[in-house]
Each structure stands twice: as C-alpha cells, then as structure tokens.
Amino acid sequence: LIKTASQEALAPGKLEINFEELLKHKEEMEKRRTEEERRQKLEMEKQAFEQLRQEMGEDEINESNEIVSTEYEELLNLKRTGSIQAKNLKSKFEKIKQLTEEEIQKKIEEE
C-alpha cells in the first residue's frame, strides 16, 4: 500500500511529535513575546525617566542630592546612637536575667 502525505501526517506517532513540536514552538513564541514586551516597557520607562530628568534641570537634582546626603548623615548618627542604646538595653536585660536566676535559686534553696 502507498500512503499519501495526508495519511502519513495522521500516523499516531507523527501526530504526537507534531503536537509536541507545535507546543514547544508556541511556548517559545510566547516567551519571546513577553521578553519583547518587557524590553519595550523598560525602554519606555528609561525614556520617560530621562525626559523627566531633563525637565527637572541640574539645579533641582543638585538640591535633592544635598538633601539626601544630609538625611543620610542623620541616619548614620541615629544608627550609631541606636546601636549604643541597643547595647545598653542588652546589658540591662542581662542584669535582669541574672537577678531572676538568682531569685529562682533563692526560692529553690528556701523550699
């Protein structure tokens, strides 16, 4: 028997292979499409940011940098004082823990 091209394409094994190939191709196309959309979105965001930056002007950017640097210095100072306060609290808690352990020992000895 001679099979025609349409009959060969419908053979069970080939149908399964064709379906898998079509599925892979569809997934690849979907992946490419989403990647292209991400690239376009990122490019649009970059252009919008650059436009806003140019509209702001250099003076405003410098002012904001000065504000950020002073706020950063304040945060560093708070961090230093905060770590000192944390150390003080830690030592206080250690003292409390020691006192409670001593009180527990006294109660045990009394009983």
C-alpha positions in Angstrom: 0.0 0.0 0.0 1.2 3.5 -0.8 0.4 6.2 1.8 -0.3 9.8 0.7 1.2 12.8 2.5 -2.0 13.5 4.3 -2.2 9.9 5.6 1.4 10.0 6.7 0.8 13.2 8.7 -2.1 11.5 10.5 0.0 8.5 11.7 -0.3 8.2 15.5 3.4 8.7 16.2 3.8 11.6 13.9 0.7 13.3 15.3 2.2 13.1 18.8 5.5 14.5 17.6 3.9 17.3 15.7 1.8 18.2 18.7 4.8 18.4 20.9 6.7 20.4 18.4 3.8 22.8 18.0 3.5 23.1 21.8 7.2 23.9 22.1 7.0 26.4 19.3 4.0 28.1 20.9 5.8 28.3 24.2 8.9 29.8 22.6 6.9 32.3 20.7 5.0 33.3 23.9 8.3 33.6 25.8 9.8 35.8 23.1 6.7 37.9 23.0 6.8 38.5 26.8 10.5 39.3 26.7 10.0 41.8 23.9 7.1 43.4 25.9 9.4 43.7 28.9 12.2 45.3 26.8 9.7 47.8 25.3 8.3 48.6 28.7 11.8 49.1 30.1 12.8 51.3 27.2 9.7 53.4 27.6 10.4 53.8 31.3 14.0 54.8 30.6 12.9 57.4 28.1 10.3 58.8 30.5 12.8 59.0 33.3 15.4 60.7 31.0 12.7 63.2 29.9 11.7 64.0 33.5 15.4 64.3 34.5 16.0 66.8 31.7 12.8 68.7 32.7 13.9 68.9 36.3 17.2 70.6 35.4 20.5 70.2 37.1 19.8 72.7 39.9 16.9 70.7 41.3 19.0 67.5 41.0 21.8 69.0 43.0 19.4 70.2 45.7 17.9 66.8 46.0 21.4 65.3 46.3 22.2 67.7 49.1 19.0 66.8 50.9 19.7 63.1 50.5 23.2 63.4 51.8 22.1 65.3 54.9 19.4 62.8 55.6 22.0 60.0 55.1 24.3 61.7 57.7 21.4 61.9 60.1 20.6 58.2 59.6 24.2 57.3 60.3 24.1 59.3 63.5 20.9 57.6 64.5 22.4 54.3 63.7 25.4 55.0 66.0 23.2 56.2 68.9 20.8 53.4 68.2 23.5 50.7 68.5 24.7 52.3 71.7 21.1 52.3 73.1 20.8 48.7 72.0 24.0 47.7 73.8 22.7 49.5 77.0 19.3 47.6 76.7 21.1 44.3 76.2 23.2 44.8 79.3 20.1 45.8 81.3 18.3 42.6 80.1 21.3 40.5 81.0 21.2 42.0 84.5 17.5 41.3 84.9 18.1 37.8 83.7 20.9 37.3 86.2 18.7 38.7 89.0 15.8 36.5 88.1 18.1 33.4 88.1 19.4 34.4 91.5 15.8 34.8 92.8 14.9 31.4 91.4 17.9 29.8 93.2 17.0 31.5 96.5 13.4 30.2 96.2 14.7 26.7 95.5 17.1 26.8 98.5 14.2 28.1 100.7 12.0 25.2 99.8 
